[in-house]
Amino acid sequence: MPSAPWPLIEISVAAVSDDNRSNLRSALLELVAETPGLDFSTDSTTGQFIFKAGTESSLGAALERLRAGPIAFETGQLQVAYRERLTRRREIDFLHKRVIKGDKGQFARVKLRFEPSEPGVGNVFNAKIPEAILPRGYVDGIERGVASVLAAGVVAGCPVIEVTAELIDGAYHEIDSSPLAFEIAARAAFREALHGSSVLAEPIMAVEIAVPERSAARVISDLQGRRGLIQDRSVRSDATIITATVPLAEMLGFGSRLQSVAGDEACFSMAFSHYAPVPSLDLDPPPVIAALRA
Protein backbone atom coordinates (compact mmCIF):
# COMPACT_ATOMS: atom_id res chain seq x y z
CA MET A 1 0.00 0.00 0.00
CA PRO A 2 1.56 3.37 -0.98
CA SER A 3 2.05 5.95 1.74
CA ALA A 4 0.20 9.23 1.42
CA PRO A 5 2.31 11.65 -0.64
CA TRP A 6 1.25 14.61 1.54
CA PRO A 7 -0.99 15.31 4.57
CA LEU A 8 -4.53 14.32 3.60
CA ILE A 9 -6.56 16.21 6.26
CA GLU A 10 -6.51 19.96 6.79
CA ILE A 11 -8.37 22.69 8.63
CA SER A 12 -8.22 26.48 8.70
CA VAL A 13 -7.12 28.04 11.98
CA ALA A 14 -7.57 31.71 12.89
CA ALA A 15 -6.73 33.69 16.01
CA VAL A 16 -9.76 35.24 17.69
CA SER A 17 -7.76 38.46 18.06
CA ASP A 18 -5.57 39.87 15.28
CA ASP A 19 -3.06 40.77 18.00
CA ASN A 20 -2.45 37.04 18.52
CA ARG A 21 -1.98 36.12 14.85
CA SER A 22 1.81 36.03 15.04
CA ASN A 23 1.69 34.07 18.31
CA LEU A 24 -0.67 31.52 16.75
CA ARG A 25 1.65 31.14 13.77
CA SER A 26 4.57 30.49 16.10
CA ALA A 27 2.58 27.91 18.06
CA LEU A 28 1.58 26.09 14.86
CA LEU A 29 5.17 26.03 13.62
CA GLU A 30 6.31 24.67 16.99
CA LEU A 31 3.76 21.85 16.81
CA VAL A 32 4.87 20.99 13.28
CA ALA A 33 8.52 20.89 14.36
CA GLU A 34 7.72 18.61 17.30
CA THR A 35 5.28 16.22 15.63
CA PRO A 36 6.04 14.10 12.54
CA GLY A 37 3.25 14.11 9.97
CA LEU A 38 1.98 17.63 10.70
CA ASP A 39 2.32 20.52 8.27
CA PHE A 40 1.32 24.16 8.13
CA SER A 41 0.89 26.76 5.39
CA THR A 42 -0.73 30.12 4.76
CA ASP A 43 -3.42 30.37 2.10
CA SER A 44 -2.10 32.78 -0.54
CA THR A 45 -5.61 34.07 -1.33
CA THR A 46 -7.27 34.42 2.09
CA GLY A 47 -4.23 34.65 4.36
CA GLN A 48 -5.72 31.90 6.57
CA PHE A 49 -3.46 29.48 8.40
CA ILE A 50 -3.97 25.92 7.15
CA PHE A 51 -3.06 23.15 9.61
CA LYS A 52 -2.52 19.70 8.04
CA ALA A 53 -2.09 16.12 9.19
CA GLY A 54 -2.12 12.59 7.86
CA THR A 55 -5.21 11.47 9.78
CA GLU A 56 -8.27 12.98 11.45
CA SER A 57 -7.17 11.65 14.84
CA SER A 58 -3.65 13.10 14.67
CA LEU A 59 -5.03 16.48 13.60
CA GLY A 60 -7.53 16.37 16.47
CA ALA A 61 -4.79 15.56 18.97
CA ALA A 62 -2.67 18.45 17.72
CA LEU A 63 -5.59 20.87 17.99
CA GLU A 64 -6.20 19.74 21.58
CA ARG A 65 -2.58 20.54 22.41
CA LEU A 66 -3.04 23.95 20.82
CA ARG A 67 -6.23 24.58 22.82
CA ALA A 68 -4.35 23.81 26.03
CA GLY A 69 -2.19 26.88 25.40
CA PRO A 70 -2.98 30.54 26.03
CA ILE A 71 -4.02 31.51 22.47
CA ALA A 72 -7.74 31.69 21.66
CA PHE A 73 -8.46 30.52 18.11
CA GLU A 74 -11.25 29.37 15.83
CA THR A 75 -11.25 26.55 13.27
CA GLY A 76 -13.05 25.98 10.00
CA GLN A 77 -14.52 22.75 8.67
CA LEU A 78 -12.34 19.67 8.27
CA GLN A 79 -11.34 19.26 4.64
CA VAL A 80 -9.49 16.61 2.68
CA ALA A 81 -6.61 17.24 0.30
CA TYR A 82 -8.33 17.39 -3.08
CA ARG A 83 -6.15 17.50 -6.17
CA GLU A 84 -6.68 18.10 -9.90
CA ARG A 85 -5.56 15.77 -12.66
CA LEU A 86 -5.28 16.03 -16.44
CA THR A 87 -7.29 13.33 -18.21
CA ARG A 88 -5.90 13.38 -21.75
CA ARG A 89 -2.99 14.62 -23.87
CA ARG A 90 -3.13 18.26 -24.95
CA GLU A 91 -0.73 20.12 -27.25
CA ILE A 92 -0.89 23.89 -26.98
CA ASP A 93 0.83 26.43 -29.23
CA PHE A 94 0.50 29.78 -27.44
CA LEU A 95 1.69 33.23 -28.46
CA HIS A 96 1.99 35.97 -25.87
CA LYS A 97 2.39 39.32 -27.61
CA ARG A 98 1.74 42.64 -25.97
CA VAL A 99 2.70 46.27 -26.57
CA ILE A 100 3.43 47.97 -23.26
CA LYS A 101 4.37 51.50 -24.28
CA GLY A 102 6.21 53.10 -27.17
CA ASP A 103 8.37 50.57 -28.97
CA LYS A 104 8.68 48.25 -25.96
CA GLY A 105 6.60 45.10 -25.78
CA GLN A 106 6.41 41.48 -24.64
CA PHE A 107 6.83 38.53 -26.98
CA ALA A 108 6.95 34.81 -26.26
CA ARG A 109 5.78 31.79 -28.22
CA VAL A 110 5.67 28.36 -26.59
CA LYS A 111 4.53 25.00 -27.85
CA LEU A 112 3.96 22.59 -24.98
CA ARG A 113 2.67 19.04 -24.79
CA PHE A 114 0.82 18.05 -21.61
CA GLU A 115 -0.18 14.49 -20.74
CA PRO A 116 -0.99 12.41 -17.66
CA SER A 117 2.09 10.91 -16.00
CA GLU A 118 2.32 7.25 -15.10
CA PRO A 119 1.04 6.59 -11.54
CA GLY A 120 3.72 7.31 -8.96
CA VAL A 121 5.89 9.37 -11.33
CA GLY A 122 4.57 12.72 -10.14
CA ASN A 123 4.87 15.98 -12.07
CA VAL A 124 7.57 16.19 -14.74
CA PHE A 125 8.90 19.03 -16.91
CA ASN A 126 11.04 18.21 -19.95
CA ALA A 127 12.71 20.65 -22.32
CA LYS A 128 14.63 18.97 -25.13
CA ILE A 129 14.84 21.76 -27.68
CA PRO A 130 18.29 23.23 -28.45
CA GLU A 131 19.37 26.56 -26.97
CA ALA A 132 19.54 27.99 -30.48
CA ILE A 133 15.72 27.88 -30.54
CA LEU A 134 15.21 29.21 -26.99
CA PRO A 135 17.95 30.47 -24.62
CA ARG A 136 18.15 28.73 -21.26
CA GLY A 137 16.83 31.76 -19.37
CA TYR A 138 13.61 31.67 -21.37
CA VAL A 139 13.23 27.93 -20.75
CA ASP A 140 13.60 28.61 -17.03
CA GLY A 141 10.77 31.14 -17.32
CA ILE A 142 8.59 28.51 -18.99
CA GLU A 143 9.30 26.05 -16.19
CA ARG A 144 8.31 28.66 -13.59
CA GLY A 145 5.07 29.33 -15.46
CA VAL A 146 4.20 25.63 -15.51
CA ALA A 147 5.05 25.31 -11.79
CA SER A 148 2.75 28.20 -10.89
CA VAL A 149 -0.23 26.40 -12.43
CA LEU A 150 0.71 23.13 -10.74
CA ALA A 151 0.17 24.92 -7.44
CA ALA A 152 -3.44 25.87 -8.29
CA GLY A 153 -5.45 24.29 -11.10
CA VAL A 154 -8.54 25.50 -12.94
CA VAL A 155 -11.27 23.22 -11.52
CA ALA A 156 -11.25 24.28 -7.86
CA GLY A 157 -7.84 25.91 -7.35
CA CYS A 158 -6.32 22.68 -5.98
CA PRO A 159 -2.77 21.51 -6.79
CA VAL A 160 -2.38 19.59 -10.05
CA ILE A 161 -0.85 16.10 -9.82
CA GLU A 162 0.62 13.49 -12.14
CA VAL A 163 1.18 15.56 -15.27
CA THR A 164 4.11 15.63 -17.67
CA ALA A 165 4.82 18.89 -19.51
CA GLU A 166 7.22 18.85 -22.45
CA LEU A 167 8.50 21.93 -24.27
CA ILE A 168 8.62 20.99 -27.96
CA ASP A 169 9.03 24.36 -29.71
CA GLY A 170 9.16 28.09 -29.17
CA ALA A 171 10.21 31.43 -30.59
CA TYR A 172 11.55 34.69 -29.20
CA HIS A 173 12.13 38.30 -30.23
CA GLU A 174 15.56 39.84 -29.85
CA ILE A 175 14.19 42.94 -28.11
CA ASP A 176 10.75 42.17 -26.68
CA SER A 177 11.31 38.71 -25.21
CA SER A 178 12.14 38.11 -21.55
CA PRO A 179 11.93 35.28 -19.01
CA LEU A 180 8.78 36.92 -17.61
CA ALA A 181 7.11 36.92 -21.03
CA PHE A 182 7.80 33.20 -21.38
CA GLU A 183 6.53 32.55 -17.86
CA ILE A 184 3.27 34.30 -18.75
CA ALA A 185 2.97 32.34 -22.01
CA ALA A 186 3.61 28.97 -20.32
CA ARG A 187 1.09 29.73 -17.59
CA ALA A 188 -1.58 30.59 -20.15
CA ALA A 189 -0.79 27.50 -22.25
CA PHE A 190 -1.05 25.17 -19.26
CA ARG A 191 -4.31 26.67 -18.09
CA GLU A 192 -5.71 26.31 -21.61
CA ALA A 193 -4.67 22.64 -21.61
CA LEU A 194 -6.43 22.03 -18.29
CA HIS A 195 -9.72 23.71 -19.22
CA GLY A 196 -12.16 20.98 -20.19
CA SER A 197 -9.51 18.27 -19.79
CA SER A 198 -8.97 18.05 -16.03
CA VAL A 199 -10.98 16.67 -13.15
CA LEU A 200 -11.13 17.11 -9.41
CA ALA A 201 -9.62 14.06 -7.65
CA GLU A 202 -10.09 12.87 -4.08
CA PRO A 203 -8.04 10.53 -1.87
CA ILE A 204 -9.37 6.99 -1.60
CA MET A 205 -8.57 4.99 1.51
CA ALA A 206 -8.15 1.26 2.05
CA VAL A 207 -10.23 0.54 5.16
CA GLU A 208 -10.24 -2.53 7.42
CA ILE A 209 -12.92 -2.87 10.08
CA ALA A 210 -13.29 -5.52 12.80
CA VAL A 211 -16.83 -5.84 14.18
CA PRO A 212 -18.99 -8.40 15.93
CA GLU A 213 -20.85 -10.52 13.37
CA ARG A 214 -24.20 -9.20 14.59
CA SER A 215 -23.20 -5.69 13.46
CA ALA A 216 -21.53 -6.56 10.16
CA ALA A 217 -24.56 -5.98 7.91
CA ARG A 218 -25.24 -2.53 9.41
CA VAL A 219 -21.58 -1.52 9.05
CA ILE A 220 -21.49 -2.67 5.42
CA SER A 221 -24.65 -0.70 4.72
CA ASP A 222 -23.10 2.39 6.34
CA LEU A 223 -19.94 2.04 4.22
CA GLN A 224 -21.96 1.71 1.03
CA GLY A 225 -23.80 4.89 1.99
CA ARG A 226 -20.39 6.55 2.12
CA ARG A 227 -19.62 5.51 -1.48
CA GLY A 228 -17.54 2.62 -0.18
CA LEU A 229 -16.73 -0.43 -2.31
CA ILE A 230 -16.66 -3.61 -0.24
CA GLN A 231 -13.63 -5.73 -1.10
CA ASP A 232 -13.96 -8.67 1.29
CA ARG A 233 -15.75 -10.02 4.33
CA SER A 234 -14.14 -12.74 6.42
CA VAL A 235 -14.01 -14.14 9.95
CA ARG A 236 -10.92 -13.82 12.14
CA SER A 237 -11.09 -15.25 15.67
CA ASP A 238 -14.38 -13.97 17.04
CA ALA A 239 -14.67 -10.90 14.79
CA THR A 240 -15.93 -10.23 11.28
CA ILE A 241 -13.33 -8.40 9.16
CA ILE A 242 -14.61 -6.06 6.46
CA THR A 243 -12.22 -4.53 3.93
CA ALA A 244 -13.27 -1.74 1.60
CA THR A 245 -12.09 1.29 -0.33
CA VAL A 246 -13.82 4.51 0.70
CA PRO A 247 -13.30 8.19 -0.20
CA LEU A 248 -11.55 9.94 2.69
CA ALA A 249 -14.12 12.77 2.60
CA GLU A 250 -16.78 10.22 3.53
CA MET A 251 -14.72 8.75 6.38
CA LEU A 252 -14.63 11.95 8.43
CA GLY A 253 -16.38 11.22 11.71
CA PHE A 254 -16.62 7.49 10.94
CA GLY A 255 -15.04 6.47 14.26
CA SER A 256 -17.91 7.80 16.36
CA ARG A 257 -20.47 6.39 13.91
CA LEU A 258 -18.85 2.95 14.11
CA GLN A 259 -19.08 2.98 17.91
CA SER A 260 -22.77 3.85 17.80
CA VAL A 261 -23.51 1.10 15.26
CA ALA A 262 -21.27 -1.70 16.56
CA GLY A 263 -20.27 -0.76 20.10
CA ASP A 264 -16.91 -0.66 21.85
CA GLU A 265 -15.84 -4.02 20.41
CA ALA A 266 -15.49 -2.54 16.93
CA CYS A 267 -12.32 -0.96 15.62
CA PHE A 268 -10.97 0.14 12.26
CA SER A 269 -7.80 1.23 10.47
CA MET A 270 -7.24 2.88 7.13
CA ALA A 271 -4.37 3.77 4.83
CA PHE A 272 -4.04 5.83 1.67
CA SER A 273 -4.72 3.87 -1.52
CA HIS A 274 -4.95 6.24 -4.49
CA TYR A 275 -6.60 9.33 -5.96
CA ALA A 276 -9.76 9.02 -8.08
CA PRO A 277 -12.10 11.50 -9.80
CA VAL A 278 -14.92 12.80 -7.63
CA PRO A 279 -18.48 12.09 -8.81
CA SER A 280 -19.80 14.33 -11.54
CA LEU A 281 -21.52 17.44 -10.21
CA ASP A 282 -24.45 16.54 -12.45
CA LEU A 283 -25.08 13.44 -10.34
CA ASP A 284 -26.02 14.74 -6.88
CA PRO A 285 -22.51 15.18 -5.40
CA PRO A 286 -21.71 14.31 -1.79
CA PRO A 287 -22.21 17.28 0.58
CA VAL A 288 -18.49 17.77 1.31
CA ILE A 289 -17.67 17.99 -2.39
CA ALA A 290 -20.66 20.19 -3.12
CA ALA A 291 -19.49 22.62 -0.41
CA LEU A 292 -15.99 22.70 -1.89
CA ARG A 293 -17.35 23.62 -5.30
CA ALA A 294 -19.92 26.16 -4.08
CORLINWO-V401296 format. One record per helix or strand. SS is the DSSP state (2 for helix, 1 for strand). FROM is the first residue (numbers start at 0). LEN is the number of residues. If there is no record, write none. Layout:
SS/FROM/LEN, SS/FROM/LEN
This chain:
1/8/7, 2/17/17, 1/38/4, 1/48/5, 2/55/12, 1/72/3, 1/78/2, 1/82/4, 1/89/12, 1/103/13, 1/123/4, 2/135/15, 1/159/2, 1/162/9, 2/178/16, 1/197/14, 2/212/13, 1/228/8, 1/238/9, 2/247/4, 2/253/9, 1/266/11, 2/286/7
